[in-house]
Amino acid sequence: MQITIVGAGVIGLTTAYALEQRGHDVRIVATATGVTTTSDIAGAVWFPYRAGPPDKVAVWAARTRRWLEALAPDRDAGIDLLTGYEITNDEGMAPPTPWWAAAIDVTRAPAPVTGSPLAWKFAAPRVEPARFLPWLAARLRAKVELRTVASLDSEPGDLVINCAGLGARALASDDLLMPLFGQIVLTAPGAVDLSVTVTDHRDPDTIFYVIPRRTELVLGGISRPWPPGLPPDRDPDVSRRILAQAAALGLPVGEVLRERVGLRPYRLEVRLERTGRIVHNYGHGGAGFTLCWGCAEDAAALCEPGTVST
Ligand SMILES: Cc1cc2nc3c(=O)[nH]c(=O)nc-3n(C[C@H](O)[C@H](O)[C@H](O)COP(=O)(O)OP(=O)(O)OC[C@H]3O[C@@H](n4cnc5c(N)ncnc54)[C@H](O)[C@@H]3O)c2cc1C
């Protein structure tokens, strides 16, 4: 089958990979690749953050996790297996296992930061987008054609897959897709343990995470509604607050290297469905890397003959 994919972020590239594995003839069309995509900004650690619905997200996340673990031995893919800690409230208030922990092992443990609050401890694949996205693109037979798509219906092919991230708001006339502002501070590693990632989402106004890469740290974060159509704008107060939280947790981070901002393509529920010859695969919020492979496989399944469209 001839299939056109719109979008070359992590969702478009993984969907292309899944389709080529099934023998389809894929074309990829995108306004931008690499550093100008949201995918390039991501942490990008395995953790199902700001994506729904919970039951499907848990399944997509578990499948993606197994895929990332299988790719990790190839160092060039830029995937490393870290130990993750999600700081939680006291033990009495914690549920038996977190909702996102379908099919993975999580245990309770003190977090490796000042104050040692209790945390969920789990194995966390971490992707470096600047290594992984080119690595994946190089494994595709399709090359990305750089141009902006105005209408999904006008694109050639037996099927068209909408992996346009926030661009899907206009392409699919979908007002349910909203930008969520994100900002990260990248620092030198300092004396931080590069094998451990820590997340604290207990207070939505002051979320914090440290995601080590091979040669730098990603410190976050913020998740704030953003006016559709406006580009993201750096907020110096957010970076100051993030660095103060790192210090309060006793993390010996190195000097600040740069800051980055981006807009998560957030939807209450990821849109993964087929309507006629269009398959939608967008709205992965703060979890595009966490869900990419599970969603790519489901999108590919929707391309099989006989699939009923909605
Ligand atoms: C600060 C921050 C931290 C994050 N951390 C994590 C993390 O740790 N773990 C995680 O899993 N996720 C994380 N995310 C979320 C993740 O980045 C997104 O979920 C993911 O990048 C979405 O991928 P995408 O391919 O859908 O969108 P994008 O990367 O935005 O790609 C969209 C593609 O569509 C193209 N496009 C759009 N409109 C058109 C059009 N009209 N015509 C042609 N092409 C078009 C674009 O050019 C681009 O190629 C983070 C996000 C931010 C902002």
The ligand as an SDF file (V2000), in Angstrom:
LIG
                    3D

 53 58  0  0  0  0  0  0  0  0999 V2000
    9.8950   20.5730   27.5880 C   0  0  0  0  0  0  0  0  0  0  0  0
    9.3570   19.2520   27.1020 C   0  0  0  0  0  0  0  0  0  0  0  0
    9.7900   18.0870   27.7100 C   0  0  0  0  0  0  0  0  0  0  0  0
    9.2870   16.8500   27.2890 C   0  0  0  0  0  0  0  0  0  0  0  0
    9.7640   15.7100   27.8770 N   0  0  0  0  0  0  0  0  0  0  0  0
    9.2760   14.4980   27.4860 C   0  0  0  0  0  0  0  0  0  0  0  0
    9.7660   13.3070   28.0860 C   0  0  0  0  0  0  0  0  0  0  0  0
   10.6270   13.3300   28.9630 O   0  0  0  0  0  0  0  0  0  0  0  0
    9.2610   12.1180   27.6510 N   0  0  0  0  0  0  0  0  0  0  0  0
    8.3040   12.0480   26.6470 C   0  0  0  0  0  0  0  0  0  0  0  0
    7.8720   10.9410   26.3090 O   0  0  0  0  0  0  0  0  0  0  0  0
    7.8380   13.1780   26.0610 N   0  0  0  0  0  0  0  0  0  0  0  0
    8.2890   14.3890   26.4610 C   0  0  0  0  0  0  0  0  0  0  0  0
    7.8030   15.5440   25.8790 N   0  0  0  0  0  0  0  0  0  0  0  0
    6.6770   15.4390   24.9250 C   0  0  0  0  0  0  0  0  0  0  0  0
    7.1440   15.1300   23.5030 C   0  0  0  0  0  0  0  0  0  0  0  0
    8.1240   16.0580   23.1250 O   0  0  0  0  0  0  0  0  0  0  0  0
    5.9510   15.2060   22.5450 C   0  0  0  0  0  0  0  0  0  0  0  0
    4.8880   14.4000   23.0070 O   0  0  0  0  0  0  0  0  0  0  0  0
    6.3690   14.7090   21.1720 C   0  0  0  0  0  0  0  0  0  0  0  0
    7.5170   15.3810   20.7290 O   0  0  0  0  0  0  0  0  0  0  0  0
    5.2590   14.8690   20.1470 C   0  0  0  0  0  0  0  0  0  0  0  0
    5.7590   14.3670   18.9410 O   0  0  0  0  0  0  0  0  0  0  0  0
    5.0530   14.6240   17.5620 P   0  0  0  0  0  0  0  0  0  0  0  0
    5.8370   13.8720   16.5510 O   0  0  0  0  0  0  0  0  0  0  0  0
    3.5990   14.3660   17.6990 O   0  0  0  0  0  0  0  0  0  0  0  0
    5.1680   16.2140   17.3390 O   0  0  0  0  0  0  0  0  0  0  0  0
    6.3660   17.1220   16.7810 P   0  0  0  0  0  0  0  0  0  0  0  0
    7.6780   16.7100   17.3150 O   0  0  0  0  0  0  0  0  0  0  0  0
    5.9270   18.5340   17.0390 O   0  0  0  0  0  0  0  0  0  0  0  0
    6.3650   16.8430   15.2350 O   0  0  0  0  0  0  0  0  0  0  0  0
    5.3120   17.3090   14.3990 C   0  0  0  0  0  0  0  0  0  0  0  0
    5.7520   17.1910   12.9640 C   0  0  0  0  0  0  0  0  0  0  0  0
    4.6650   17.5660   12.1210 O   0  0  0  0  0  0  0  0  0  0  0  0
    5.0900   18.5510   11.2000 C   0  0  0  0  0  0  0  0  0  0  0  0
    3.9390   19.3670   10.8190 N   0  0  0  0  0  0  0  0  0  0  0  0
    3.0730   20.0350   11.6050 C   0  0  0  0  0  0  0  0  0  0  0  0
    2.1290   20.6300   10.8690 N   0  0  0  0  0  0  0  0  0  0  0  0
    2.4140   20.3220    9.5790 C   0  0  0  0  0  0  0  0  0  0  0  0
    1.8180   20.6370    8.3220 C   0  0  0  0  0  0  0  0  0  0  0  0
    0.7050   21.3850    8.2340 N   0  0  0  0  0  0  0  0  0  0  0  0
    2.3880   20.1720    7.1830 N   0  0  0  0  0  0  0  0  0  0  0  0
    3.5110   19.4050    7.2360 C   0  0  0  0  0  0  0  0  0  0  0  0
    4.1070   19.0870    8.3970 N   0  0  0  0  0  0  0  0  0  0  0  0
    3.5590   19.5250    9.5440 C   0  0  0  0  0  0  0  0  0  0  0  0
    6.1880   19.3000   11.9400 C   0  0  0  0  0  0  0  0  0  0  0  0
    7.0050   20.0340   11.0490 O   0  0  0  0  0  0  0  0  0  0  0  0
    6.9120   18.1170   12.5930 C   0  0  0  0  0  0  0  0  0  0  0  0
    7.7570   17.4870   11.6450 O   0  0  0  0  0  0  0  0  0  0  0  0
    8.3040   16.7850   26.2470 C   0  0  0  0  0  0  0  0  0  0  0  0
    7.8820   17.9710   25.6410 C   0  0  0  0  0  0  0  0  0  0  0  0
    8.3980   19.1990   26.0560 C   0  0  0  0  0  0  0  0  0  0  0  0
    7.9300   20.4510   25.3650 C   0  0  0  0  0  0  0  0  0  0  0  0
  1  2  1  0
  2  3  1  0
  2 52  2  0
  3  4  2  0
  4  5  1  0
  4 50  1  0
  5  6  2  0
  6  7  1  0
  6 13  1  0
  7  8  2  0
  7  9  1  0
  9 10  1  0
 10 11  2  0
 10 12  1  0
 12 13  2  0
 13 14  1  0
 14 15  1  0
 14 50  1  0
 15 16  1  0
 16 17  1  0
 16 18  1  0
 18 19  1  0
 18 20  1  0
 20 21  1  0
 20 22  1  0
 22 23  1  0
 23 24  1  0
 24 25  2  0
 24 26  1  0
 24 27  1  0
 27 28  1  0
 28 29  2  0
 28 30  1  0
 28 31  1  0
 31 32  1  0
 32 33  1  0
 33 34  1  0
 33 48  1  0
 34 35  1  0
 35 36  1  0
 35 46  1  0
 36 37  1  0
 36 45  1  0
 37 38  2  0
 38 39  1  0
 39 40  1  0
 39 45  2  0
 40 41  1  0
 40 42  2  0
 42 43  1  0
 43 44  2  0
 44 45  1  0
 46 47  1  0
 46 48  1  0
 48 49  1  0
 50 51  2  0
 51 52  1  0
 52 53  1  0
M  END
$$$$
